[in-house]
Amino acid sequence: MVGKLVVQEEGMGCGIACVASALGITYQEARKLSDRPEGSYINGYNCKDLVKMLNKKGKSYSCKKFKSEDTELLKKQGTIVFVKEGEDDIWGHYLVKTSKGWMDSWVNWPSITPAKASYHSELIGEPQWVIYEK
């Protein structure tokens, strides 16, 4: 099911979880789409990495730096956004738009275990990058 809750299984795996949710596959299936699966442990993924994973499954995604004129993209299911949650946020976080809201793969952060996924009715944080289906 597209837009299902997917818990990130690794510290830097929020991008993988969003890809899994957008494609309706498991976290591990999405992780296998990466050219560098160790990224979910080490330093995460950039937007181009996620676009490549999505497109391997026959989608037609692109990414760009978010600007105010891109607000319409935030309404489309399957859109993935990289956000900064504040000035002290050194990592950032990916969320994906679903029919139930914004899927967050680790909603109870900074609790280490178990990570839990949930939906937010509104986008949390300040969008920096947007990954969208063309």
N, CA, C and O atoms as a printed pandas DataFrame, in Angstrom:
     atom_number atom_name residue_name chain_id  residue_number  x_coord  y_coord  z_coord
0              1         N          MET        A               1    0.841   -1.187    0.000
1              2        CA          MET        A               1    0.000    0.000    0.000
2              3         C          MET        A               1    0.884    1.246    0.000
3              4         O          MET        A               1    1.741    1.400    0.870
4              5         N          VAL        A               2    0.683    2.110   -0.946
5              6        CA          VAL        A               2    1.436    3.358   -1.021
6              7         C          VAL        A               2    1.029    4.253    0.146
7              8         O          VAL        A               2   -0.157    4.417    0.433
8              9         N          GLY        A               3    2.016    4.821    0.805
9             10        CA          GLY        A               3    1.750    5.717    1.922
10            11         C          GLY        A               3    1.634    5.028    3.263
11            12         O          GLY        A               3    1.205    5.642    4.240
12            13         N          LYS        A               4    2.016    3.745    3.328
13            14        CA          LYS        A               4    1.938    3.032    4.599
14            15         C          LYS        A               4    3.012    3.531    5.553
15            16         O          LYS        A               4    4.000    4.136    5.136
16            17         N          LEU        A               5    2.807    3.270    6.827
17            18        CA          LEU        A               5    3.810    3.613    7.825
18            19         C          LEU        A               5    5.016    2.697    7.665
19            20         O          LEU        A               5    4.875    1.477    7.580
20            21         N          VAL        A               6    6.196    3.294    7.624
21            22        CA          VAL        A               6    7.442    2.535    7.550
22            23         C          VAL        A               6    8.385    3.116    8.595
23            24         O          VAL        A               6    8.715    4.301    8.556
24            25         N          VAL        A               7    8.811    2.280    9.522
25            26        CA          VAL        A               7    9.758    2.692   10.560
26            27         C          VAL        A               7   11.164    2.615    9.977
27            28         O          VAL        A               7   11.518    1.633    9.325
28            29         N          GLN        A               8   11.964    3.654   10.215
29            30        CA          GLN        A               8   13.358    3.570    9.773
30            31         C          GLN        A               8   14.100    2.637   10.713
31            32         O          GLN        A               8   13.974    2.726   11.935
32            33         N          GLU        A               9   14.867    1.751   10.125
33            34        CA          GLU        A               9   15.532    0.715   10.900
34            35         C          GLU        A               9   16.971    1.070   11.255
35            36         O          GLU        A               9   17.632    0.330   11.984
36            37         N          GLU        A              10   17.455    2.188   10.748
37            38        CA          GLU        A              10   18.834    2.615   11.006
38            39         C          GLU        A              10   18.838    4.114   11.265
39            40         O          GLU        A              10   17.922    4.830   10.860
40            41         N          GLY        A              11   19.867    4.571   11.936
41            42        CA          GLY        A              11   19.937    5.959   12.358
42            43         C          GLY        A              11   19.789    6.988   11.255
43            44         O          GLY        A              11   19.219    8.055   11.483
44            45         N          MET        A              12   20.285    6.694   10.071
45            46        CA          MET        A              12   20.219    7.652    8.959
46            47         C          MET        A              12   19.321    7.111    7.844
47            48         O          MET        A              12   19.551    7.391    6.667
48            49         N          GLY        A              13   18.311    6.345    8.211
49            50        CA          GLY        A              13   17.480    5.653    7.226
50            51         C          GLY        A              13   16.139    6.285    6.920
51            52         O          GLY        A              13   15.274    5.620    6.349
52            53         N          CYS        A              14   15.928    7.558    7.280
53            54        CA          CYS        A              14   14.623    8.174    7.022
54            55         C          CYS        A              14   14.327    8.275    5.523
55            56         O          CYS        A              14   13.172    8.153    5.115
56            57         N          GLY        A              15   15.345    8.495    4.710
57            58        CA          GLY        A              15   15.136    8.555    3.259
58            59         C          GLY        A              15   14.692    7.205    2.711
59            60         O          GLY        A              15   13.798    7.135    1.868
60            61         N          ILE        A              16   15.320    6.134    3.193
61            62        CA          ILE        A              16   14.944    4.777    2.784
62            63         C          ILE        A              16   13.495    4.509    3.168
63            64         O          ILE        A              16   12.731    3.972    2.366
64            65         N          ALA        A              17   13.111    4.879    4.389
65            66        CA          ALA        A              17   11.736    4.654    4.853
66            67         C          ALA        A              17   10.738    5.417    3.991
67            68         O          ALA        A              17    9.657    4.905    3.699
68            69         N          CYS        A              18   11.083    6.630    3.584
69            70        CA          CYS        A              18   10.181    7.416    2.734
70            71         C          CYS        A              18   10.058    6.801    1.343
71            72         O          CYS        A              18    8.965    6.772    0.777
72            73         N          VAL        A              19   11.146    6.317    0.793
73            74        CA          VAL        A              19   11.106    5.623   -0.498
74            75         C          VAL        A              19   10.211    4.395   -0.382
75            76         O          VAL        A              19    9.376    4.148   -1.251
76            77         N          ALA        A              20   10.382    3.631    0.682
77            78        CA          ALA        A              20    9.568    2.436    0.898
78            79         C          ALA        A              20    8.086    2.794    0.974
79            80         O          ALA        A              20    7.251    2.125    0.364
80            81         N          SER        A              21    7.763    3.838    1.714
81            82        CA          SER        A              21    6.374    4.261    1.855
82            83         C          SER        A              21    5.797    4.722    0.517
83            84         O          SER        A              21    4.673    4.364    0.165
84            85         N          ALA        A              22    6.564    5.512   -0.221
85            86        CA          ALA        A              22    6.096    6.031   -1.516
86            87         C          ALA        A              22    5.879    4.911   -2.532
87            88         O          ALA        A              22    4.991    4.999   -3.380
88            89         N          LEU        A              23    6.690    3.861   -2.444
89            90        CA          LEU        A              23    6.591    2.751   -3.396
90            91         C          LEU        A              23    5.691    1.615   -2.912
91            92         O          LEU        A              23    5.352    0.720   -3.686
92            93         N          GLY        A              24    5.304    1.648   -1.637
93            94        CA          GLY        A              24    4.483    0.580   -1.090
94            95         C          GLY        A              24    5.247   -0.718   -0.898
95            96         O          GLY        A              24    4.693   -1.804   -1.069
96            97         N          ILE        A              25    6.540   -0.601   -0.536
97            98        CA          ILE        A              25    7.383   -1.777   -0.314
98            99         C          ILE        A              25    7.960   -1.719    1.099
99           100         O          ILE        A              25    7.740   -0.748    1.822
100          101         N          THR        A              26    8.697   -2.755    1.489
101          102        CA          THR        A              26    9.291   -2.770    2.827
102          103         C          THR        A              26   10.567   -1.925    2.873
103          104         O          THR        A              26   11.142   -1.567    1.845
104          105         N          TYR        A              27   10.978   -1.627    4.080
105          106        CA          TYR        A              27   12.224   -0.892    4.299
106          107         C          TYR        A              27   13.393   -1.631    3.654
107          108         O          TYR        A              27   14.205   -1.027    2.953
108          109         N          GLN        A              28   13.474   -2.936    3.893
109          110        CA          GLN        A              28   14.596   -3.720    3.367
110          111         C          GLN        A              28   14.574   -3.779    1.831
111          112         O          GLN        A              28   15.630   -3.745    1.199
112          113         N          GLU        A              29   13.389   -3.868    1.236
113          114        CA          GLU        A              29   13.306   -3.849   -0.231
114          115         C          GLU        A              29   13.796   -2.503   -0.772
115          116         O          GLU        A              29   14.506   -2.459   -1.776
116          117         N          ALA        A              30   13.423   -1.417   -0.113
117          118        CA          ALA        A              30   13.864   -0.087   -0.546
118          119         C          ALA        A              30   15.371    0.062   -0.378
119          120         O          ALA        A              30   16.039    0.640   -1.236
120          121         N          ARG        A              31   15.899   -0.450    0.706
121          122        CA          ARG        A              31   17.344   -0.359    0.975
122          123         C          ARG        A              31   18.146   -1.033   -0.138
123          124         O          ARG        A              31   19.230   -0.570   -0.494
124          125         N          LYS        A              32   17.619   -2.115   -0.678
125          126        CA          LYS        A              32   18.305   -2.843   -1.750
126          127         C          LYS        A              32   18.344   -2.055   -3.060
127          128         O          LYS        A              32   19.111   -2.399   -3.959
128          129         N          LEU        A              33   17.538   -1.015   -3.181
129          130        CA          LEU        A              33   17.542   -0.178   -4.388
130          131         C          LEU        A              33   18.719    0.798   -4.407
131          132         O          LEU        A              33   19.023    1.392   -5.442
132          133         N          SER        A              34   19.372    0.958   -3.269
133          134        CA          SER        A              34   20.480    1.912   -3.162
134          135         C          SER        A              34   21.775    1.339   -3.713
135          136         O          SER        A              34   22.063    0.152   -3.560
136          137         N          ASP        A              35   22.549    2.202   -4.357
137          138        CA          ASP        A              35   23.885    1.823   -4.810
138          139         C          ASP        A              35   24.867    1.766   -3.648
139          140         O          ASP        A              35   25.945    1.183   -3.766
140          141         N          ARG        A              36   24.493    2.367   -2.533
141          142        CA          ARG        A              36   25.351    2.365   -1.352
142          143         C          ARG        A              36   24.489    2.185   -0.096
143          144         O          ARG        A              36   24.227    3.144    0.630
144          145         N          PRO        A              37   24.054    0.944    0.149
145          146        CA          PRO        A              37   23.161    0.677    1.279
146          147         C          PRO        A              37   23.749    1.053    2.642
147          148         O          PRO        A              37   23.010    1.232    3.610
148          149         N          GLU        A              38   25.062    1.172    2.715
149          150        CA          GLU        A              38   25.681    1.581    3.976
150          151         C          GLU        A              38   25.333    3.017    4.345
151          152         O          GLU        A              38   25.566    3.424    5.484
152          153         N          GLY        A              39   24.786    3.791    3.423
153          154        CA          GLY        A              39   24.409    5.178    3.693
154          155         C          GLY        A              39   23.400    5.314    4.813
155          156         O          GLY        A              39   23.365    6.339    5.494
156          157         N          SER        A              40   22.583    4.303    5.012
157          158        CA          SER        A              40   21.586    4.379    6.075
158          159         C          SER        A              40   22.224    4.253    7.460
159          160         O          SER        A              40   21.579    4.542    8.468
160          161         N          TYR        A              41   23.477    3.827    7.513
161          162        CA          TYR        A              41   24.232    3.768    8.765
162          163         C          TYR        A              41   25.151    4.972    8.927
163          164         O          TYR        A              41   25.304    5.503   10.027
164          165         N          ILE        A              42   25.757    5.394    7.830
165          166        CA          ILE        A              42   26.868    6.337    7.910
166          167         C          ILE        A              42   26.430    7.797    7.866
167          168         O          ILE        A              42   26.531    8.507    8.866
168          169         N          ASN        A              43   25.944    8.245    6.712
169          170        CA          ASN        A              43   25.637    9.671    6.588
170          171         C          ASN        A              43   24.368    9.957    5.816
171          172         O          ASN        A              43   24.169   11.084    5.363
172          173         N          GLY        A              44   23.509    8.973    5.655
173          174        CA          GLY        A              44   22.231    9.197    5.003
174          175         C          GLY        A              44   22.353    9.301    3.495
175          176         O          GLY        A              44   23.349    8.889    2.900
176          177         N          TYR        A              45   21.326    9.855    2.899
177          178        CA          TYR        A              45   21.235    9.947    1.442
178          179         C          TYR        A              45   20.856   11.355    1.037
179          180         O          TYR        A              45   20.127   12.047    1.748
180          181         N          ASN        A              46   21.361   11.773   -0.118
181          182        CA          ASN        A              46   20.920   13.063   -0.637
182          183         C          ASN        A              46   19.717   12.830   -1.538
183          184         O          ASN        A              46   19.344   11.689   -1.808
184          185         N          CYS        A              47   19.124   13.901   -1.993
185          186        CA          CYS        A              47   17.902   13.805   -2.793
186          187         C          CYS        A              47   18.120   13.040   -4.093
187          188         O          CYS        A              47   17.245   12.284   -4.516
188          189         N          LYS        A              48   19.254   13.221   -4.722
189          190        CA          LYS        A              48   19.524   12.512   -5.980
190          191         C          LYS        A              48   19.604   11.005   -5.757
191          192         O          LYS        A              48   19.200   10.231   -6.624
192          193         N          ASP        A              49   20.121   10.581   -4.603
193          194        CA          ASP        A              49   20.150    9.155   -4.270
194          195         C          ASP        A              49   18.732    8.591   -4.217
195          196         O          ASP        A              49   18.461    7.518   -4.757
196          197         N          LEU        A              50   17.826    9.329   -3.558
197          198        CA          LEU        A              50   16.450    8.860   -3.419
198          199         C          LEU        A              50   15.730    8.844   -4.764
199          200         O          LEU        A              50   14.967    7.921   -5.050
200          201         N          VAL        A              51   15.969    9.859   -5.588
201          202        CA          VAL        A              51   15.372    9.900   -6.932
202          203         C          VAL        A              51   15.797    8.658   -7.720
203          204         O          VAL        A              51   14.975    8.023   -8.380
204          205         N          LYS        A              52   17.059    8.327   -7.647
205          206        CA          LYS        A              52   17.576    7.158   -8.365
206          207         C          LYS        A              52   16.878    5.879   -7.899
207          208         O          LYS        A              52   16.524    5.028   -8.715
208          209         N          MET        A              53   16.682    5.746   -6.582
209          210        CA          MET        A              53   16.005    4.563   -6.036
210          211         C          MET        A              53   14.556    4.493   -6.519
211          212         O          MET        A              53   14.094    3.432   -6.938
212          213         N          LEU        A              54   13.852    5.596   -6.465
213          214        CA          LEU        A              54   12.458    5.641   -6.894
214          215         C          LEU        A              54   12.332    5.303   -8.380
215          216         O          LEU        A              54   11.441    4.559   -8.790
216          217         N          ASN        A              55   13.227    5.855   -9.163
217          218        CA          ASN        A              55   13.153    5.657  -10.611
218          219         C          ASN        A              55   13.531    4.228  -11.031
219          220         O          ASN        A              55   13.139    3.771  -12.105
220          221         N          LYS        A              56   14.290    3.527  -10.183
221          222        CA          LYS        A              56   14.603    2.122  -10.467
222          223         C          LYS        A              56   13.339    1.264  -10.474
223          224         O          LYS        A              56   13.317    0.184  -11.066
224          225         N          LYS        A              57   12.297    1.747   -9.817
225          226        CA          LYS        A              57   11.042    1.012   -9.751
226          227         C          LYS        A              57   10.033    1.537  -10.782
227          228         O          LYS        A              57    8.828    1.326  -10.642
228          229         N          GLY        A              58   10.536    2.223  -11.822
229          230        CA          GLY        A              58    9.671    2.651  -12.907
230          231         C          GLY        A              58    8.965    3.977  -12.692
231          232         O          GLY        A              58    8.102    4.351  -13.487
232          233         N          LYS        A              59    9.307    4.681  -11.654
233          234        CA          LYS        A              59    8.719    6.000  -11.406
234          235         C          LYS        A              59    9.501    7.056  -12.188
235          236         O          LYS        A              59   10.551    6.766  -12.762
236          237         N          SER        A              60    8.984    8.263  -12.201
237          238        CA          SER        A              60    9.671    9.369  -12.862
238          239         C          SER        A              60    9.750   10.540  -11.878
239          240         O          SER        A              60    8.964   11.484  -11.950
240          241         N          TYR        A              61   10.702   10.456  -10.971
241          242        CA          TYR        A              61   10.886   11.472   -9.929
242          243         C          TYR        A              61   12.036   12.409  -10.292
243          244         O          TYR        A              61   12.926   12.064  -11.070
244          245         N          SER        A              62   11.990   13.579   -9.716
245          246        CA          SER        A              62   13.054   14.564   -9.823
246          247         C          SER        A              62   13.164   15.258   -8.471
247          248         O          SER        A              62   12.320   15.054   -7.599
248          249         N          CYS        A              63   14.206   16.080   -8.289
249          250        CA          CYS        A              63   14.340   16.823   -7.037
250          251         C          CYS        A              63   14.863   18.225   -7.323
251          252         O          CYS        A              63   15.492   18.485   -8.348
252          253         N          LYS        A              64   14.583   19.102   -6.397
253          254        CA          LYS        A              64   15.096   20.469   -6.494
254          255         C          LYS        A              64   15.053   21.134   -5.136
255          256         O          LYS        A              64   14.346   20.695   -4.228
256          257         N          LYS        A              65   15.819   22.195   -5.015
257          258        CA          LYS        A              65   15.796   23.001   -3.799
258          259         C          LYS        A              65   14.406   23.612   -3.683
259          260         O          LYS        A              65   13.872   24.138   -4.659
260          261         N          PHE        A              66   13.824   23.542   -2.497
261          262        CA          PHE        A              66   12.467   24.046   -2.288
262          263         C          PHE        A              66   12.440   25.565   -2.322
263          264         O          PHE        A              66   13.268   26.233   -1.703
264          265         N          LYS        A              67   11.473   26.094   -3.056
265          266        CA          LYS        A              67   11.207   27.540   -3.100
266          267         C          LYS        A              67    9.728   27.748   -2.826
267          268         O          LYS        A              67    8.936   26.816   -2.966
268          269         N          SER        A              68    9.351   28.941   -2.441
269          270        CA          SER        A              68    7.959   29.216   -2.080
270          271         C          SER        A              68    6.985   28.884   -3.207
271          272         O          SER        A              68    5.839   28.526   -2.937
272          273         N          GLU        A              69    7.411   28.992   -4.449
273          274        CA          GLU        A              69    6.511   28.672   -5.563
274          275         C          GLU        A              69    6.294   27.161   -5.736
275          276         O          GLU        A              69    5.503   26.749   -6.585
276          277         N          ASP        A              70    6.979   26.340   -4.949
277          278        CA          ASP        A              70    6.825   24.885   -5.023
278          279         C          ASP        A              70    5.779   24.344   -4.051
279          280         O          ASP        A              70    5.663   23.130   -3.885
280          281         N          THR        A              71    5.021   25.222   -3.413
281          282        CA          THR        A              71    4.061   24.819   -2.395
282          283         C          THR        A              71    3.053   23.794   -2.911
283          284         O          THR        A              71    2.647   22.909   -2.157
284          285         N          GLU        A              72    2.644   23.889   -4.160
285          286        CA          GLU        A              72    1.679   22.938   -4.720
286          287         C          GLU        A              72    2.212   21.512   -4.690
287          288         O          GLU        A              72    1.442   20.566   -4.526
288          289         N          LEU        A              73    3.513   21.350   -4.847
289          290        CA          LEU        A              73    4.103   20.006   -4.802
290          291         C          LEU        A              73    3.896   19.334   -3.448
291          292         O          LEU        A              73    3.851   18.107   -3.358
292          293         N          LEU        A              74    3.769   20.142   -2.396
293          294        CA          LEU        A              74    3.614   19.606   -1.051
294          295         C          LEU        A              74    2.243   18.968   -0.832
295          296         O          LEU        A              74    2.026   18.304    0.181
296          297         N          LYS        A              75    1.329   19.161   -1.761
297          298        CA          LYS        A              75   -0.017   18.599   -1.646
298          299         C          LYS        A              75   -0.142   17.250   -2.335
299          300         O          LYS        A              75   -1.142   16.552   -2.163
300          301         N          LYS        A              76    0.857   16.883   -3.107
301          302        CA          LYS        A              76    0.773   15.678   -3.931
302          303         C          LYS        A              76    1.288   14.453   -3.173
303          304         O          LYS        A              76    2.402   14.462   -2.650
304          305         N          GLN        A              77    0.469   13.404   -3.119
305          306        CA          GLN        A              77    0.888   12.171   -2.467
306          307         C          GLN        A              77    2.122   11.606   -3.159
307          308         O          GLN        A              77    2.230   11.621   -4.385
308          309         N          GLY        A              78    3.034   11.117   -2.362
309          310        CA          GLY        A              78    4.278   10.564   -2.883
310          311         C          GLY        A              78    5.418   11.564   -2.897
311          312         O          GLY        A              78    6.565   11.187   -3.137
312          313         N          THR        A              79    5.123   12.837   -2.642
313          314        CA          THR        A              79    6.178   13.852   -2.561
314          315         C          THR        A              79    6.981   13.635   -1.283
315          316         O          THR        A              79    6.417   13.454   -0.204
316          317         N          ILE        A              80    8.287   13.654   -1.419
317          318        CA          ILE        A              80    9.195   13.501   -0.275
318          319         C          ILE        A              80    9.883   14.851   -0.063
319          320         O          ILE        A              80   10.345   15.485   -1.011
320          321         N          VAL        A              81    9.939   15.272    1.195
321          322        CA          VAL        A              81   10.538   16.561    1.528
322          323         C          VAL        A              81   11.644   16.354    2.555
323          324         O          VAL        A              81   11.486   15.611    3.523
324          325         N          PHE        A              82   12.767   17.028    2.321
325          326        CA          PHE        A              82   13.841   17.070    3.305
326          327         C          PHE        A              82   13.658   18.351    4.096
327          328         O          PHE        A              82   13.635   19.440    3.522
328          329         N          VAL        A              83   13.528   18.229    5.420
329          330        CA          VAL        A              83   13.285   19.387    6.272
330          331         C          VAL        A              83   14.405   19.561    7.291
331          332         O          VAL        A              83   15.092   18.612    7.669
332          333         N          LYS        A              84   14.559   20.788    7.710
333          334        CA          LYS        A              84   15.362   21.125    8.880
334          335         C          LYS        A              84   14.362   21.508    9.949
335          336         O          LYS        A              84   13.456   22.303    9.700
336          337         N          GLU        A              85   14.518   20.948   11.140
337          338        CA          GLU        A              85   13.546   21.181   12.195
338          339         C          GLU        A              85   13.930   22.332   13.121
339          340         O          GLU        A              85   13.251   22.578   14.118
340          341         N          GLY        A              86   14.991   23.023   12.807
341          342        CA          GLY        A              86   15.423   24.163   13.604
342          343         C          GLY        A              86   16.885   24.453   13.361
343          344         O          GLY        A              86   17.575   23.684   12.692
344          345         N          GLU        A              87   17.361   25.560   13.903
345          346        CA          GLU        A              87   18.754   25.969   13.686
346          347         C          GLU        A              87   19.751   24.967   14.247
347          348         O          GLU        A              87   20.852   24.821   13.715
348          349         N          ASP        A              88   19.373   24.276   15.316
349          350        CA          ASP        A              88   20.273   23.317   15.949
350          351         C          ASP        A              88   20.227   21.944   15.288
351          352         O          ASP        A              88   20.972   21.047   15.682
352          353         N          ASP        A              89   19.369   21.766   14.295
353          354        CA          ASP        A              89   19.220   20.482   13.611
354          355         C          ASP        A              89   20.357   20.320   12.609
355          356         O          ASP        A              89   20.359   20.953   11.553
356          357         N          ILE        A              90   21.331   19.461   12.947
357          358        CA          ILE        A              90   22.479   19.294   12.055
358          359         C          ILE        A              90   22.255   18.201   11.022
359          360         O          ILE        A              90   23.015   18.110   10.057
360          361         N          TRP        A              91   21.224   17.363   11.197
361          362        CA          TRP        A              91   21.015   16.240   10.292
362          363         C          TRP        A              91   19.910   16.493    9.278
363          364         O          TRP        A              91   20.095   16.215    8.093
364          365         N          GLY        A              92   18.785   17.003    9.704
365          366        CA          GLY        A              92   17.618   17.096    8.837
366          367         C          GLY        A              92   16.859   15.776    8.841
367          368         O          GLY        A              92   17.282   14.804    9.467
368          369         N          HIS        A              93   15.735   15.754    8.135
369          370        CA          HIS        A              93   14.854   14.580    8.173
370          371         C          HIS        A              93   13.995   14.566    6.916
371          372         O          HIS        A              93   13.585   15.618    6.427
372          373         N          TYR        A              94   13.723   13.370    6.394
373          374        CA          TYR        A              94   12.821   13.208    5.258
374          375         C          TYR        A              94   11.444   12.784    5.754
375          376         O          TYR        A              94   11.327   11.990    6.687
376          377         N          LEU        A              95   10.399   13.324    5.117
377          378        CA          LEU        A              95    9.020   12.912    5.334
378          379         C          LEU        A              95    8.373   12.754    3.964
379          380         O          LEU        A              95    8.814   13.362    2.989
380          381         N          VAL        A              96    7.316   11.928    3.893
381          382        CA          VAL        A              96    6.633   11.703    2.617
382          383         C          VAL        A              96    5.146   12.008    2.793
383          384         O          VAL        A              96    4.544   11.653    3.806
384          385         N          LYS        A              97    4.567   12.669    1.795
385          386        CA          LYS        A              97    3.149   13.018    1.805
386          387         C          LYS        A              97    2.323   11.798    1.422
387          388         O          LYS        A              97    2.587   11.153    0.407
388          389         N          THR        A              98    1.319   11.486    2.243
389          390        CA          THR        A              98    0.425   10.362    2.002
390          391         C          THR        A              98   -1.017   10.846    2.128
391          392         O          THR        A              98   -1.260   12.007    2.457
392          393         N          SER        A              99   -1.956    9.966    1.870
393          394        CA          SER        A              99   -3.372   10.325    2.020
394          395         C          SER        A              99   -3.739   10.570    3.486
395          396         O          SER        A              99   -4.763   11.191    3.774
396          397         N          LYS        A             100   -2.904   10.083    4.413
397          398        CA          LYS        A             100   -3.164   10.249    5.845
398          399         C          LYS        A             100   -2.366   11.393    6.461
399          400         O          LYS        A             100   -2.481   11.641    7.661
400          401         N          GLY        A             101   -1.572   12.083    5.678
401          402        CA          GLY        A             101   -0.736   13.167    6.180
402          403         C          GLY        A             101    0.720   12.902    5.841
403          404         O          GLY        A             101    1.025   12.155    4.912
404          405         N          TRP        A             102    1.613   13.516    6.596
405          406        CA          TRP        A             102    3.054   13.370    6.367
406          407         C          TRP        A             102    3.573   12.198    7.186
407          408         O          TRP        A             102    3.532   12.226    8.416
408          409         N          MET        A             103    4.065   11.159    6.497
409          410        CA          MET        A             103    4.591    9.975    7.170
410          411         C          MET        A             103    5.980   10.311    7.718
411          412         O          MET        A             103    6.874   10.743    6.989
412          413         N          ASP        A             104    6.127   10.098    9.023
413          414        CA          ASP        A             104    7.372   10.345    9.736
414          415         C          ASP        A             104    7.882    8.993   10.227
415          416         O          ASP        A             104    7.222    8.331   11.028
416          417         N          SER        A             105    9.040    8.591    9.753
417          418        CA          SER        A             105    9.565    7.255   10.029
418          419         C          SER        A             105   10.180    7.089   11.420
419          420         O          SER        A             105   10.534    5.975   11.804
420          421         N          TRP        A             106   10.309    8.165   12.170
421          422        CA          TRP        A             106   10.841    8.088   13.537
422          423         C          TRP        A             106   10.254    9.242   14.343
423          424         O          TRP        A             106   10.947   10.188   14.720
424          425         N          VAL        A             107    8.973    9.130   14.588
425          426        CA          VAL        A             107    8.231   10.213   15.218
426          427         C          VAL        A             107    8.614   10.430   16.676
427          428         O          VAL        A             107    8.436   11.532   17.197
428          429         N          ASN        A             108    9.131    9.412   17.342
429          430        CA          ASN        A             108    9.479    9.537   18.758
430          431         C          ASN        A             108   10.961    9.858   18.990
431          432         O          ASN        A             108   11.466    9.670   20.098
432          433         N          TRP        A             109   11.659   10.340   17.957
433          434        CA          TRP        A             109   13.040   10.773   18.122
434          435         C          TRP        A             109   13.096   11.832   19.199
435          436         O          TRP        A             109   12.226   12.702   19.160
436          437         N          PRO        A             110   13.985   11.870   20.136
437          438        CA          PRO        A             110   15.267   11.197   20.167
438          439         C          PRO        A             110   15.274    9.874   20.922
439          440         O          PRO        A             110   16.351    9.360   21.227
440          441         N          SER        A             111   14.121    9.309   21.231
441          442        CA          SER        A             111   14.107    7.983   21.835
442          443         C          SER        A             111   14.824    7.018   20.903
443          444         O          SER        A             111   14.503    6.955   19.716
444          445         N          ILE        A             112   15.770    6.281   21.412
445          446        CA          ILE        A             112   16.602    5.421   20.570
446          447         C          ILE        A             112   15.836    4.192   20.101
447          448         O          ILE        A             112   15.817    3.905   18.904
448          449         N          THR        A             113   15.212    3.467   21.006
449          450        CA          THR        A             113   14.456    2.281   20.602
450          451         C          THR        A             113   13.204    2.153   21.437
451          452         O          THR        A             113   13.209    2.609   22.581
452          453         N          PRO        A             114   12.171    1.585   20.961
453          454        CA          PRO        A             114   12.036    1.309   19.528
454          455         C          PRO        A             114   11.581    2.566   18.791
455          456         O          PRO        A             114   10.799    3.360   19.314
456          457         N          ALA        A             115   12.072    2.728   17.596
457          458        CA          ALA        A             115   11.608    3.828   16.750
458          459         C          ALA        A             115   10.153    3.546   16.387
459          460         O          ALA        A             115    9.762    2.391   16.221
460          461         N          LYS        A             116    9.357    4.599   16.267
461          462        CA          LYS        A             116    7.951    4.457   15.895
462          463         C          LYS        A             116    7.647    5.412   14.741
463          464         O          LYS        A             116    8.162    6.528   14.688
464          465         N          ALA        A             117    6.810    4.955   13.830
465          466        CA          ALA        A             117    6.380    5.791   12.716
466          467         C          ALA        A             117    4.948    6.260   12.959
467          468         O          ALA        A             117    4.160    5.575   13.612
468          469         N          SER        A             118    4.627    7.427   12.430
469          470        CA          SER        A             118    3.279    7.968   12.559
470          471         C          SER        A             118    3.072    9.028   11.479
471          472         O          SER        A             118    3.971    9.318   10.690
472          473         N          TYR        A             119    1.879    9.594   11.462
473          474        CA          TYR        A             119    1.548   10.649   10.496
474          475         C          TYR        A             119    1.401   11.977   11.223
475          476         O          TYR        A             119    0.917   12.031   12.354
476          477         N          HIS        A             120    1.825   13.049   10.556
477          478        CA          HIS        A             120    1.584   14.415   11.021
478          479         C          HIS        A             120    0.554   15.029   10.069
479          480         O          HIS        A             120    0.623   14.819    8.858
480          481         N          SER        A             121   -0.385   15.776   10.607
481          482        CA          SER        A             121   -1.371   16.425    9.736
482          483         C          SER        A             121   -0.742   17.569    8.948
483          484         O          SER        A             121   -1.186   17.883    7.844
484          485         N          GLU        A             122    0.279   18.185    9.507
485          486        CA          GLU        A             122    0.993   19.287    8.847
486          487         C          GLU        A             122    2.463   18.919    8.706
487          488         O          GLU        A             122    2.982   18.112    9.477
488          489         N          LEU        A             123    3.123   19.504    7.735
489          490        CA          LEU        A             123    4.553   19.281    7.553
490          491         C          LEU        A             123    5.305   19.893    8.722
491          492         O          LEU        A             123    5.095   21.058    9.062
492          493         N          ILE        A             124    6.175   19.113    9.332
493          494        CA          ILE        A             124    6.993   19.630   10.435
494          495         C          ILE        A             124    8.319   20.116    9.850
495          496         O          ILE        A             124    8.837   19.526    8.902
496          497         N          GLY        A             125    8.850   21.162   10.401
497          498        CA          GLY        A             125   10.140   21.667    9.945
498          499         C          GLY        A             125   10.031   22.530    8.706
499          500         O          GLY        A             125    8.959   22.695    8.124
500          501         N          GLU        A             126   11.155   23.068    8.328
501          502        CA          GLU        A             126   11.266   23.972    7.176
502          503         C          GLU        A             126   11.758   23.200    5.961
503          504         O          GLU        A             126   12.874   22.680    5.975
504          505         N          PRO        A             127   10.931   23.114    4.889
505          506        CA          PRO        A             127   11.366   22.353    3.706
506          507         C          PRO        A             127   12.630   22.950    3.074
507          508         O          PRO        A             127   12.724   24.157    2.855
508          509         N          GLN        A             128   13.586   22.080    2.791
509          510        CA          GLN        A             128   14.830   22.491    2.148
510          511         C          GLN        A             128   14.892   21.974    0.705
511          512         O          GLN        A             128   15.275   22.700   -0.213
512          513         N          TRP        A             129   14.506   20.705    0.526
513          514        CA          TRP        A             129   14.527   20.043   -0.770
514          515         C          TRP        A             129   13.206   19.312   -0.966
515          516         O          TRP        A             129   12.586   18.866   -0.001
516          517         N          VAL        A             130   12.782   19.192   -2.212
517          518        CA          VAL        A             130   11.554   18.476   -2.522
518          519         C          VAL        A             130   11.848   17.446   -3.621
519          520         O          VAL        A             130   12.504   17.747   -4.618
520          521         N          ILE        A             131   11.349   16.240   -3.414
521          522        CA          ILE        A             131   11.490   15.130   -4.365
522          523         C          ILE        A             131   10.081   14.829   -4.831
523          524         O          ILE        A             131    9.225   14.478   -4.019
524          525         N          TYR        A             132    9.828   14.958   -6.102
525          526        CA          TYR        A             132    8.458   14.913   -6.602
526          527         C          TYR        A             132    8.371   14.078   -7.886
527          528         O          TYR        A             132    9.331   13.955   -8.646
528          529         N          GLU        A             133    7.185   13.515   -8.088
529          530        CA          GLU        A             133    6.951   12.739   -9.296
530          531         C          GLU        A             133    6.581   13.711  -10.409
531          532         O          GLU        A             133    5.708   14.563  -10.244
532          533         N          LYS        A             134    7.263   13.567  -11.552
533          534        CA          LYS        A             134    7.019   14.465  -12.688
534          535         C          LYS        A             134    5.740   14.098  -13.405
535          536         O          LYS        A             134    5.374   14.745  -14.387
